[in-house]
Amino acid sequence: MTKEVLIIDYLPRYDIRSGELKMKKTRVAVLGASGMIGQKFAQMLEGHPYFEVEGLYASEKSDGKRLRDVLKVRDHAFAEETLDTRMETMDLKKIAKESRIAFSGLPSDIARKAESELAENGVAVFSNAGSHRMDKNVSILIPEVNPSHLDSIKDQSTYGNGGFIVTNANCSTTGITPPLAAVRNAYGLEFVSVSTYQALSGAGYPGVPSLDAVGNVIPFISGEEEKIETELAKMLGTYENKAFNFASVKVFANCARVPVIDGHLESLVIKTEKTPSVDEMIKTLMTFKGEPQTMKLPSAPSEPIIVRTEDNRPQPALDSLAGSPERARGMAVTVGRVRKSDEYYKMFVLSHNTMRGGAGGSVLNAEFAKMKGLL
């Protein structure tokens, strides 16, 4: 006979027969399930130890279609049960009744109202959209970098009924924030210049038209440079007295779209307050860890920053799926070509834009919130 002792909803249960800790799973909804990020959510949630999918939701035109009928993810073998799951028209009242969490892969123009309504009805929303990122008391969370920012949800007007909103950063900002945080913590940070080489999938499905993209580089992505400059300052800042205090570091960004499927490569030039050697800088990056690693969260990479010493790394084709264990593939940031020129340090950074910079980032945020007892 199996005997289970449930301590608190969000804490593990111990199964005497198997000798394993088991988590009472939280019911979740995926919004925008017909899109690339929505389907990445479905991928990340397959067999998840904390969460079970209550429903996949999309627009009316996808109502009744199975996931396999609109499949856009090509680098993951979904279980047949997942592929046969039928999508439903997004019914916010039903979602609020059936799910504790909503993972939002909605377009920004739809997300703002829908996410707010869900939070007002007691749902914890973990959003990939940009609609609420700069809102008062809404964090842009990377739990290795700014875990204390999660406290901001307690100052949201909907927190009392269990509802709140947590966002993850823009996909290009996500990749550079962990290494910049590691550098800032150790040496201080005065100046950041970033040039991005962003994958086509960052534009959503089907991305950029082939005649515009193939054999070409497009040196403009609407709103991207501004997002990097403001979001980075918010994430590297503090949350005190019910307000975000933005970091004062100077940030300059140039963004380009390149003919790569997945993986944003970014060139960093930074100036620090202290002047470590290159070897010291590399060691600082390699040893950087945060609360998700201490907690051993399912989607947390054991090494959030991986440093490559080869002259020709990182590369999207080789490094975009960096990270271990298996559930954390694509969740690590890869850094390479770390070097010093006068008082400036230079490096390349690569991250998977739809995993760490997209659905995976939101799933990790939810794991973190659950283990903090907020769900």
C-alpha positions as CSV (number, residue, x, y, z in Angstrom):
1,M,0.0,0.0,0.0
2,T,1.2,3.5,-0.9
3,K,1.2,6.0,1.9
4,E,1.6,9.7,1.1
5,V,1.9,12.6,3.4
6,L,0.9,15.9,1.9
7,I,2.6,18.7,3.9
8,I,1.6,21.9,2.0
9,D,0.2,22.2,-1.5
10,Y,3.4,23.3,-3.1
11,L,5.8,21.0,-1.1
12,P,6.9,17.5,-2.2
13,R,5.1,14.4,-1.1
14,Y,7.0,11.3,-0.1
15,D,6.0,8.0,-1.6
16,I,7.1,5.2,0.8
17,R,6.8,2.4,-1.7
18,S,8.9,4.1,-4.4
19,G,11.2,6.0,-2.1
20,E,10.7,9.1,-4.2
21,L,9.6,12.7,-3.5
22,K,6.5,13.6,-5.5
23,M,5.2,17.0,-6.2
24,K,1.4,17.7,-6.3
25,K,1.0,19.0,-9.8
26,T,-0.4,22.4,-10.6
27,R,-2.9,22.7,-13.4
28,V,-1.8,25.1,-16.2
29,A,-3.2,26.5,-19.4
30,V,-1.2,27.4,-22.5
31,L,-2.3,30.5,-24.4
32,G,-1.4,31.0,-28.0
33,A,-0.9,27.3,-28.5
34,S,-1.0,27.5,-32.3
35,G,2.1,29.7,-32.4
36,M,5.8,28.9,-32.0
37,I,6.1,30.0,-28.4
38,G,2.9,28.4,-27.4
39,Q,4.1,25.1,-28.8
40,K,7.5,25.5,-27.1
41,F,5.4,25.8,-23.9
42,A,3.7,22.5,-24.8
43,Q,7.2,21.0,-25.3
44,M,8.6,22.2,-22.0
45,L,5.5,21.0,-20.1
46,E,5.5,17.4,-21.4
47,G,6.0,15.1,-18.4
48,H,6.8,18.1,-16.2
49,P,7.2,17.1,-12.5
50,Y,5.4,20.2,-11.2
51,F,2.8,21.0,-13.8
52,E,0.0,19.3,-15.8
53,V,-1.6,20.9,-18.8
54,E,-5.3,21.6,-18.4
55,G,-5.8,22.9,-21.9
56,L,-4.2,24.4,-25.1
57,Y,-5.9,27.6,-26.1
58,A,-5.7,29.6,-29.4
59,S,-7.9,31.7,-31.7
60,E,-11.3,30.6,-33.1
61,K,-9.7,29.5,-36.4
62,S,-7.7,26.8,-34.5
63,D,-10.7,25.6,-32.4
64,G,-10.9,21.8,-32.5
65,K,-7.7,21.3,-34.4
66,R,-5.2,18.9,-32.9
67,L,-1.7,20.1,-32.1
68,R,-0.3,17.9,-34.9
69,D,-2.5,19.8,-37.4
70,V,-0.8,23.1,-36.7
71,L,2.7,21.9,-35.6
72,K,5.5,24.4,-36.0
73,V,8.1,23.0,-33.7
74,R,10.4,20.7,-35.8
75,D,13.3,20.0,-33.3
76,H,11.3,18.0,-30.8
77,A,9.5,14.6,-31.0
78,F,6.2,15.2,-29.1
79,A,4.4,12.3,-27.5
80,E,1.4,11.1,-29.5
81,E,-0.9,12.1,-26.6
82,T,0.4,15.7,-26.9
83,L,0.0,15.7,-30.7
84,D,-3.6,14.5,-30.4
85,T,-4.5,17.2,-27.9
86,R,-7.2,19.4,-29.4
87,M,-7.0,23.2,-29.0
88,E,-9.9,25.3,-27.7
89,T,-10.9,28.9,-28.3
90,M,-9.5,31.0,-25.6
91,D,-12.3,31.3,-22.9
92,L,-10.8,33.4,-20.0
93,K,-13.6,32.4,-17.6
94,K,-13.0,28.7,-18.2
95,I,-9.3,29.1,-17.9
96,A,-9.6,30.9,-14.6
97,K,-11.9,28.2,-13.3
98,E,-9.8,25.3,-14.4
99,S,-6.1,26.5,-14.2
100,R,-3.9,28.0,-11.5
101,I,-1.3,29.1,-14.0
102,A,-1.6,30.5,-17.5
103,F,1.5,30.4,-19.7
104,S,1.1,33.2,-22.3
105,G,2.5,33.0,-25.8
106,L,0.0,35.5,-27.0
107,P,0.8,38.4,-29.3
108,S,1.4,41.6,-27.4
109,D,-1.7,43.4,-28.8
110,I,-3.9,40.6,-27.4
111,A,-1.9,39.7,-24.3
112,R,-2.3,42.9,-22.3
113,K,-6.1,42.7,-21.8
114,A,-6.3,38.9,-21.6
115,E,-3.5,38.6,-19.1
116,S,-4.9,41.4,-16.9
117,E,-8.3,39.8,-16.9
118,L,-6.9,36.4,-15.9
119,A,-4.9,37.9,-13.1
120,E,-8.0,39.7,-11.8
121,N,-9.7,36.3,-11.7
122,G,-7.0,34.7,-9.6
123,V,-4.7,33.2,-12.2
124,A,-0.9,33.4,-12.0
125,V,0.2,34.5,-15.5
126,F,3.7,33.8,-16.7
127,S,4.0,35.8,-19.9
128,N,6.4,35.8,-22.8
129,A,4.7,38.9,-24.2
130,G,6.0,42.4,-23.8
131,S,2.7,44.1,-22.8
132,H,3.3,44.2,-19.1
133,R,7.1,44.2,-18.8
134,M,7.4,47.9,-17.9
135,D,4.3,48.0,-15.7
136,K,4.6,49.1,-12.1
137,N,5.0,46.1,-9.7
138,V,5.5,43.7,-12.6
139,S,8.9,42.0,-12.7
140,I,11.0,41.0,-15.7
141,L,12.3,37.9,-14.0
142,I,15.5,35.9,-14.6
143,P,15.6,34.0,-11.2
144,E,19.4,33.5,-11.4
145,V,19.8,37.3,-11.7
146,N,17.1,39.1,-9.8
147,P,15.2,36.6,-7.6
148,S,14.1,39.4,-5.2
149,H,12.1,41.0,-8.0
150,L,9.5,38.3,-7.5
151,D,8.5,40.1,-4.3
152,S,6.9,42.7,-6.5
153,I,3.9,40.5,-7.1
154,K,2.8,41.1,-3.5
155,D,2.2,44.7,-4.5
156,Q,0.1,43.9,-7.5
157,S,-3.6,44.8,-6.9
158,T,-4.6,41.2,-7.9
159,Y,-2.3,39.4,-5.5
160,G,-4.9,39.1,-2.7
161,N,-7.1,36.8,-4.8
162,G,-4.1,34.7,-6.0
163,G,-3.7,36.4,-9.3
164,F,-0.5,38.1,-10.6
165,I,1.7,38.6,-13.6
166,V,5.3,37.8,-14.1
167,T,7.1,38.4,-17.4
168,N,10.3,37.2,-18.9
169,A,12.5,39.5,-20.9
170,N,12.8,40.2,-24.6
171,C,14.6,37.2,-26.2
172,S,17.8,39.3,-27.0
173,T,17.9,40.9,-23.5
174,T,17.6,37.5,-21.8
175,G,20.9,36.1,-23.3
176,I,23.1,39.0,-22.2
177,T,21.6,39.6,-18.7
178,P,23.2,36.6,-16.8
179,P,26.8,37.3,-18.0
180,L,26.4,41.0,-17.4
181,A,24.9,40.3,-13.9
182,A,27.9,38.1,-13.1
183,V,30.3,40.8,-14.2
184,R,28.4,43.5,-12.4
185,N,28.3,41.6,-9.1
186,A,32.1,41.0,-9.2
187,Y,33.6,44.1,-10.8
188,G,30.9,46.7,-11.2
189,L,29.5,47.7,-14.6
190,E,29.8,51.2,-16.2
191,F,29.1,50.7,-19.9
192,V,27.5,48.1,-22.2
193,S,27.5,48.1,-26.0
194,V,25.7,45.2,-27.6
195,S,25.3,44.2,-31.3
196,T,22.8,41.4,-31.9
197,Y,22.6,38.8,-34.7
198,Q,19.1,37.5,-34.2
199,A,17.6,34.4,-35.5
200,L,14.6,34.3,-37.8
201,S,12.4,32.5,-35.3
202,G,12.6,35.6,-33.1
203,A,10.1,37.2,-35.5
204,G,7.6,34.5,-34.8
205,Y,6.3,31.9,-37.3
206,P,6.8,31.9,-40.2
207,G,9.4,34.5,-39.4
208,V,10.9,36.8,-42.1
209,P,9.9,36.2,-45.8
210,S,12.6,34.0,-47.4
211,L,13.4,36.5,-50.2
212,D,14.2,39.1,-47.5
213,A,16.2,36.8,-45.3
214,V,18.2,34.4,-47.4
215,G,21.7,35.6,-48.1
216,N,20.9,38.9,-46.3
217,V,21.2,40.7,-43.0
218,I,18.4,43.1,-42.0
219,P,19.9,45.9,-39.7
220,F,16.6,46.9,-38.1
221,I,14.2,45.1,-35.8
222,S,11.4,47.4,-34.7
223,G,11.5,48.4,-31.0
224,E,14.3,45.9,-30.2
225,E,17.1,48.3,-29.4
226,E,14.9,50.3,-27.0
227,K,13.7,47.1,-25.3
228,I,17.2,45.9,-24.6
229,E,18.2,49.3,-23.2
230,T,15.2,49.7,-20.8
231,E,14.6,46.0,-19.8
232,L,18.3,45.5,-18.9
233,A,18.3,48.5,-16.7
234,K,15.1,47.3,-14.9
235,M,16.4,43.8,-14.4
236,L,19.8,44.9,-13.1
237,G,18.1,47.3,-10.7
238,T,16.5,46.8,-7.4
239,Y,12.9,46.5,-6.1
240,E,12.4,48.5,-2.9
241,N,9.4,50.4,-1.3
242,K,7.0,49.1,-3.9
243,A,9.0,50.5,-6.8
244,F,11.7,49.4,-9.3
245,N,14.9,51.4,-9.2
246,F,16.6,51.1,-12.6
247,A,20.3,50.5,-12.8
248,S,22.3,53.5,-14.0
249,V,24.6,51.5,-16.4
250,K,24.8,53.0,-19.9
251,V,23.5,50.6,-22.5
252,F,23.8,51.1,-26.3
253,A,22.3,48.5,-28.7
254,N,22.3,47.7,-32.4
255,C,20.1,44.9,-33.6
256,A,20.1,42.9,-36.9
257,R,18.2,39.9,-38.2
258,V,20.3,37.2,-39.8
259,P,19.4,34.0,-41.7
260,V,19.7,31.6,-38.8
261,I,16.7,29.5,-37.6
262,D,17.3,29.5,-33.8
263,G,19.8,31.2,-31.5
264,H,20.6,34.8,-30.9
265,L,24.3,35.6,-31.1
266,E,25.3,38.9,-29.4
267,S,28.6,40.8,-29.3
268,L,29.3,42.6,-26.1
269,V,31.8,45.4,-25.4
270,I,31.7,46.4,-21.7
271,K,33.6,48.6,-19.3
272,T,33.9,47.6,-15.6
273,E,34.7,49.6,-12.4
274,K,37.5,47.1,-11.5
275,T,39.9,45.7,-14.1
276,P,40.2,41.9,-13.7
277,S,42.4,39.8,-15.9
278,V,40.8,37.9,-18.7
279,D,41.3,34.6,-16.8
280,E,39.6,36.1,-13.8
281,M,36.7,37.3,-15.9
282,I,36.3,33.8,-17.4
283,K,36.3,32.2,-14.0
284,T,33.7,34.7,-12.8
285,L,31.4,33.7,-15.7
286,M,32.0,30.0,-15.4
287,T,31.2,29.9,-11.6
288,F,28.1,32.0,-11.8
289,K,25.0,30.3,-10.3
290,G,21.8,31.4,-8.7
291,E,18.9,30.1,-6.6
292,P,17.4,27.9,-9.4
293,Q,20.7,25.9,-9.4
294,T,20.6,25.6,-5.6
295,M,17.0,24.5,-5.7
296,K,17.7,22.2,-8.6
297,L,14.6,23.3,-10.5
298,P,13.7,21.0,-13.4
299,S,14.3,23.6,-16.1
300,A,17.4,25.2,-14.5
301,P,20.7,24.4,-16.3
302,S,23.3,23.1,-13.9
303,E,25.7,25.7,-15.4
304,P,23.7,28.8,-16.4
305,I,26.7,30.3,-18.2
306,I,29.0,28.0,-20.3
307,V,32.3,29.4,-21.4
308,R,33.9,28.1,-24.6
309,T,37.6,28.6,-25.2
310,E,37.7,27.8,-28.9
311,D,38.3,30.7,-31.3
312,N,35.2,30.0,-33.3
313,R,32.6,29.5,-30.6
314,P,29.8,30.0,-29.7
315,Q,27.8,29.2,-32.9
316,P,24.0,28.9,-33.2
317,A,24.3,25.6,-35.0
318,L,26.5,24.1,-32.3
319,D,25.6,25.8,-29.1
320,S,21.9,27.0,-29.1
321,L,20.8,23.9,-27.3
322,A,23.4,24.1,-24.6
323,G,22.4,23.2,-21.1
324,S,21.9,20.1,-18.9
325,P,20.1,18.0,-17.6
326,E,18.0,17.0,-20.6
327,R,15.0,19.2,-19.5
328,A,17.3,22.2,-19.4
329,R,18.6,21.9,-23.0
330,G,18.5,25.3,-24.6
331,M,18.4,27.0,-21.2
332,A,22.1,27.8,-20.8
333,V,23.9,30.9,-22.1
334,T,27.1,30.3,-24.0
335,V,29.9,32.8,-23.8
336,G,33.1,32.8,-26.0
337,R,36.0,34.9,-27.2
338,V,36.4,36.7,-23.9
339,R,39.2,39.2,-24.4
340,K,40.4,42.6,-23.2
341,S,41.3,45.8,-25.2
342,D,42.6,48.7,-23.2
343,E,40.0,49.3,-20.4
344,Y,37.2,47.4,-22.3
345,Y,36.3,43.7,-22.3
346,K,34.8,42.0,-25.4
347,M,32.9,38.7,-25.7
348,F,30.3,36.9,-27.7
349,V,27.1,35.5,-26.1
350,L,24.6,33.0,-27.5
351,S,21.2,32.0,-26.2
352,H,18.3,30.0,-27.6
353,N,15.7,32.6,-28.3
354,T,12.5,30.5,-28.1
355,M,13.8,28.4,-25.1
356,R,15.7,30.5,-22.6
357,G,14.5,33.6,-24.3
358,G,11.0,32.4,-24.6
359,A,8.8,29.6,-23.3
360,G,11.6,28.1,-21.2
361,G,12.2,31.3,-19.4
362,S,8.6,31.5,-18.3
363,V,8.4,27.9,-17.2
364,L,11.5,28.4,-15.1
365,N,9.9,31.5,-13.6
366,A,6.9,29.4,-12.6
367,E,9.0,26.7,-11.2
368,F,10.7,29.3,-9.0
369,A,7.5,30.8,-7.9
370,K,6.0,27.4,-7.0
371,M,9.0,26.5,-4.8
372,K,8.8,29.9,-3.2
373,G,5.2,29.0,-2.1
374,L,3.5,31.5,-4.3
375,L,1.2,29.1,-6.2
